């Protein structure tokens, strides 16, 4: 969520491998891959995310943010959601 996508991928891969049933880990990994332009891996992770959370949308994420702190929301809007959009996660 800090815009350091290349650095985020290994940490997100580790988290996703340690808990492959965590859709939150898949969500972060998906955004990191997409922001890095690795659409092949993003496609794989998107399928896993949608297996765990069928019909997932950005609107669903917005409705369940972990925090409403303005700095957190700004980071999500600047980094997570653009990655999800690149990966083909719909708004609604």
Secondary structure, DSSP 4 states (H G I P E B T S, - for coil): --S-HHHHHHHHHHHHHHTTT-HHHHHHHHHHHHHHT-HHHHHHHHHHHHHHSTT--HHHHHHT-S---HHHHHHIIIIIHHHHHHTT----
